[in-house]
Structures are given as C-alpha cells and as structure tokens.
Amino acid sequence: MKELPYKLRAKIVAKRSEYLFERLHTHLLEHDVDARLSGDRLFVDLPAVSGTLRLMDGGIEVQIAAADLESLYFAKVWLQDAVAEERASGTIRIVWSEDCLQRHLPPSFSVLTVDDIVDITPRMRRIRFRTADARSFETLDDMHLRILFNFQKLADEHASRGSRLGSSPLDLSPIWRAYTVRFVEPENHIIAVDFVLHSAEGPGSRWAAGARRGDVVGAAGPSGGGCGDAAWYLLAGDETALPAISRILESLDERATATVVIEVGSPTDTIAFTSPAAVETRWLYREDHDGDCRGLARTIASMELPDASRKRFVWMASESKTAKAVRATLRDRGFTKEEQSVAAYWHAT
Ligand SMILES: Cc1cc2nc3c(=O)[nH]c(=O)nc-3n(C[C@H](O)[C@H](O)[C@H](O)COP(=O)(O)OP(=O)(O)OC[C@H]3O[C@@H](n4cnc5c(N)ncnc54)[C@H](O)[C@@H]3O)c2cc1C
C-alpha cells in the first residue's frame, strides 16, 4: 500500500464474508477500479487513494489511505454504499477502529440553491444553482462536481437532534452522485448542471424531475479531470456526456478539428453545439437499433482514427460496458493513456 497521510481502518463484520469479499471485488471492477486480487487480499491503487481488503474469519479487514481528506471522505462513502447494497444478503456492520476524517461532510462542501429550471430536450433538464462560491467551479481541468441529493433530509435530522451539520454520523446515509458543471456565471454566483431524466428512477434523476425554485442540495468539488490538449479530437458519449462535450467544444482552439459521435434515444434528444474549432457531428439513435446502447462502441470501432504522428485525443463517457469496449478499441489502435480519457459515467443494472 502507498504511504499516504490520511487513514481509515475498519472491520466489516459479516457472516457470509467470502461472498461479500467477492461482491466488493466485482463492485470495484464495475466502477472501473483496477483491484488486484492476491490470495485473501484485494489491493486498490489509485492516484489519491490506496486500500487493502483482507478476508478474515467473520469479516473483512479494511485499510484505506488517501492523499487528502476529500479523497478519504469519498473512499469511505464508496465503501459504505457498496456494503449497504449487500445488506440484503445478511447482517453486515462496519466497525471503524481508526478514522482521521472526524467529519461527515467533505472539506469542499457547499450548498446549492435552485434558481432556475429549463428543459433543453424532453429528457435533459438544465438547473441553474445559486452558490456562494461559483468561481471555484470555473476550472476546465476539473469539470465535475458531486451532488448530495438528500441534503435537506440530513439537515433536518441534524436540526431535530440539535447537532451541527456534518458534526456526527446519522441514521441516514448521504446520497451522492457525480455530475458535470455545464457552465459558470461567477458574476451572478451561478453554476448550471444538465440532468438526464432517465426512466430508471435513481435519486438524482428523480430529484431533478421534481426540483422547484428554492430547493437546496449539497455539493462537493470541483473534481474529476478534463480533456487533453491536441490538434485532433474524438469526443464521444451518450446523453450524460453532452454537458462535458459541449463545454470541451466551447474551449477548443480554432485550429483544432473535432469529430463528435453521440448516442441518444431519438432525434428529439439532440442539442446544438458551439465551438471555435472545425467540428463534424454524428448522432446515433438507440431507437434505430431497439434501444441497444452498443451502437456507439461499434461505430467508434469502425472509424478511421489518425495515427500518432498527429497530436490526437479521445474523450469519451458513457455506460460502463460501452466505455470498456471503447477502451479496448483504443488499445488495439495504439492510443496511449495520455491520448485518452474514457470514463464510465453510469452502470446499467
Ligand atoms: C464524472 C461524471 C460526470 C457526470 N455528469 C453527468 C451530467 O452532467 N448529467 C447527467 O445527467 N449525468 C451525469 N453523470 C452520470 C450520473 O452520475 C449517473 O447517471 C447517475 O447514475 C445518476 O444517478 P441516479 O441517482 O439518477 O441513478 P442511480 O441511483 O445511480 O441508478 C438508478 C438506476 O438508474 C440507471 N441509470 C443511471 N443513470 C442512467 C442513465 N443516464 N440512463 C439510463 N439509466 C440510468 C442505473 O442503471 C440504475 O438502474 C456523470 C457521471 C460521472 C461519473
């Protein structure tokens, strides 16, 4: 395990510990986390977080170390969410023996208040939020934020106990999801997020569908990286990638060229892009192939891509299986890690 300054240590007490160990391994792989299995141990090594899970009698020993408190907080949230998903398979308890967090909110926490709501397509809702610190979200190197959807419930629960927000653990677990900052108006203290209103009913999509002016959510960030610098770009993804692709296109140099390939449900889900660069856009519709979302991966696999003599970059985000297939295509075509950012933005269940 890497030597990182901020640490957590816990034991997950579970009767079916072997089953839980396997499930946590699968969970990590599904979230694109490269987890290495060696005997009774699982090792995770990310740039800002490293961790070990050790299978033992009656449970799993967990050690997590992080470069900063924000990364440690979200590693802890990840573990709690993954364990909570397995509760149906028996009684499971996490007992923390070392926890240097001493807080129940991330260091970058802020509150967002709904200012304005506009539907930009039948399935995409733009919500402008008022925030005290819009300027901190302006960076293109970190285009993302996390939204805490049950913030109001957590605040109410703290109020009913007379405790300060974030000062103590609650019965309710925080519900965080990742989104993209579509644009920032620092002078108006506004950030905008485009929410896909998907039909599978998650807390994020449900919240956006019912949002009203004045509603509040929590936020953490910015985080998550941006796009590389190149002369030729392939920007690809599904609806969830549209906010990031729009933002990247607006930021490109006028000498750059970009090919944009996006898969959406039907022609009513398309949007217009603006960019100083020369852009060629291709829309794919799931309704044309019975709702199958692998058309995107197949299209990219059949595309002619420039060779490494050209400064090239592929930015792509989509459902996890499609992202995995695109990574394989890029590996076969000799794209290096520095020439790509391919992310799993959601997981089909
Ligand atoms: C860095 C990053 C940036 C992102 N930016 C955006 C963004 O700007 N806008 C945006 O809308 N999303 C964005 N996403 C994707 C978003 O976080 C996921 O779609 C998330 O799962 C939505 O949470 P939920 O609570 O609605 O659904 P969850 O509770 O996570 O899932 C509930 C069910 O919904 C299904 N589901 C989840 N997302 C979708 C979807 N898009 N289409 C169909 N079914 C789905 C799941 O398979 C599951 O069955 C981003 C993700 C990442 C990692």
The ligand as an SDF file (V2000), in Angstrom:
LIG
                    3D

 53 58  0  0  0  0  0  0  0  0999 V2000
  -17.7750   12.4040  -13.6690 C   0  0  0  0  0  0  0  0  0  0  0  0
  -19.2390   12.2010  -14.0350 C   0  0  0  0  0  0  0  0  0  0  0  0
  -19.9760   13.2280  -14.6040 C   0  0  0  0  0  0  0  0  0  0  0  0
  -21.3380   13.0480  -14.9230 C   0  0  0  0  0  0  0  0  0  0  0  0
  -22.0480   14.0930  -15.4680 N   0  0  0  0  0  0  0  0  0  0  0  0
  -23.3820   13.9540  -15.6600 C   0  0  0  0  0  0  0  0  0  0  0  0
  -24.1770   15.0590  -16.1360 C   0  0  0  0  0  0  0  0  0  0  0  0
  -23.6940   16.1750  -16.3180 O   0  0  0  0  0  0  0  0  0  0  0  0
  -25.5060   14.8530  -16.3210 N   0  0  0  0  0  0  0  0  0  0  0  0
  -26.0980   13.6310  -16.0720 C   0  0  0  0  0  0  0  0  0  0  0  0
  -27.3230   13.5020  -16.2290 O   0  0  0  0  0  0  0  0  0  0  0  0
  -25.3640   12.5760  -15.6410 N   0  0  0  0  0  0  0  0  0  0  0  0
  -24.0420   12.7150  -15.4160 C   0  0  0  0  0  0  0  0  0  0  0  0
  -23.3070   11.6620  -14.9470 N   0  0  0  0  0  0  0  0  0  0  0  0
  -23.9820   10.3620  -14.7820 C   0  0  0  0  0  0  0  0  0  0  0  0
  -24.7620   10.2480  -13.4770 C   0  0  0  0  0  0  0  0  0  0  0  0
  -23.8910   10.4040  -12.3730 O   0  0  0  0  0  0  0  0  0  0  0  0
  -25.4040    8.8450  -13.4410 C   0  0  0  0  0  0  0  0  0  0  0  0
  -26.3320    8.6870  -14.4930 O   0  0  0  0  0  0  0  0  0  0  0  0
  -26.0430    8.5370  -12.1070 C   0  0  0  0  0  0  0  0  0  0  0  0
  -26.1810    7.1360  -12.0190 O   0  0  0  0  0  0  0  0  0  0  0  0
  -27.4140    9.1790  -11.9500 C   0  0  0  0  0  0  0  0  0  0  0  0
  -27.8510    8.9030  -10.6390 O   0  0  0  0  0  0  0  0  0  0  0  0
  -29.3370    8.4610  -10.3070 P   0  0  0  0  0  0  0  0  0  0  0  0
  -29.4750    8.6640   -8.8490 O   0  0  0  0  0  0  0  0  0  0  0  0
  -30.3000    9.1610  -11.2300 O   0  0  0  0  0  0  0  0  0  0  0  0
  -29.3960    6.9130  -10.6600 O   0  0  0  0  0  0  0  0  0  0  0  0
  -28.7100    5.7030   -9.8490 P   0  0  0  0  0  0  0  0  0  0  0  0
  -29.3020    5.5970   -8.4820 O   0  0  0  0  0  0  0  0  0  0  0  0
  -27.2330    5.8500   -9.9260 O   0  0  0  0  0  0  0  0  0  0  0  0
  -29.1710    4.4530  -10.6860 O   0  0  0  0  0  0  0  0  0  0  0  0
  -30.5310    4.0010  -10.6290 C   0  0  0  0  0  0  0  0  0  0  0  0
  -30.8400    3.2300  -11.8930 C   0  0  0  0  0  0  0  0  0  0  0  0
  -30.7840    4.1280  -12.9860 O   0  0  0  0  0  0  0  0  0  0  0  0
  -29.9530    3.6160  -14.0300 C   0  0  0  0  0  0  0  0  0  0  0  0
  -29.2950    4.7840  -14.6470 N   0  0  0  0  0  0  0  0  0  0  0  0
  -28.4100    5.6380  -14.0730 C   0  0  0  0  0  0  0  0  0  0  0  0
  -28.0620    6.5850  -14.9420 N   0  0  0  0  0  0  0  0  0  0  0  0
  -28.7310    6.3370  -16.0950 C   0  0  0  0  0  0  0  0  0  0  0  0
  -28.7760    6.9630  -17.3660 C   0  0  0  0  0  0  0  0  0  0  0  0
  -28.0690    8.0610  -17.6370 N   0  0  0  0  0  0  0  0  0  0  0  0
  -29.5860    6.4240  -18.3240 N   0  0  0  0  0  0  0  0  0  0  0  0
  -30.3290    5.3130  -18.0770 C   0  0  0  0  0  0  0  0  0  0  0  0
  -30.3260    4.6660  -16.8700 N   0  0  0  0  0  0  0  0  0  0  0  0
  -29.5390    5.1820  -15.9030 C   0  0  0  0  0  0  0  0  0  0  0  0
  -28.9830    2.6670  -13.3100 C   0  0  0  0  0  0  0  0  0  0  0  0
  -28.5460    1.6560  -14.1820 O   0  0  0  0  0  0  0  0  0  0  0  0
  -29.8670    2.0930  -12.1980 C   0  0  0  0  0  0  0  0  0  0  0  0
  -30.6100    1.0170  -12.6900 O   0  0  0  0  0  0  0  0  0  0  0  0
  -21.9560   11.8150  -14.6520 C   0  0  0  0  0  0  0  0  0  0  0  0
  -21.2080   10.7690  -14.0730 C   0  0  0  0  0  0  0  0  0  0  0  0
  -19.8710   10.9480  -13.7680 C   0  0  0  0  0  0  0  0  0  0  0  0
  -19.0900    9.8140  -13.1490 C   0  0  0  0  0  0  0  0  0  0  0  0
  1  2  1  0
  2  3  1  0
  2 52  2  0
  3  4  2  0
  4  5  1  0
  4 50  1  0
  5  6  2  0
  6  7  1  0
  6 13  1  0
  7  8  2  0
  7  9  1  0
  9 10  1  0
 10 11  2  0
 10 12  1  0
 12 13  2  0
 13 14  1  0
 14 15  1  0
 14 50  1  0
 15 16  1  0
 16 17  1  0
 16 18  1  0
 18 19  1  0
 18 20  1  0
 20 21  1  0
 20 22  1  0
 22 23  1  0
 23 24  1  0
 24 25  2  0
 24 26  1  0
 24 27  1  0
 27 28  1  0
 28 29  2  0
 28 30  1  0
 28 31  1  0
 31 32  1  0
 32 33  1  0
 33 34  1  0
 33 48  1  0
 34 35  1  0
 35 36  1  0
 35 46  1  0
 36 37  1  0
 36 45  1  0
 37 38  2  0
 38 39  1  0
 39 40  1  0
 39 45  2  0
 40 41  1  0
 40 42  2  0
 42 43  1  0
 43 44  2  0
 44 45  1  0
 46 47  1  0
 46 48  1  0
 48 49  1  0
 50 51  2  0
 51 52  1  0
 52 53  1  0
M  END
$$$$
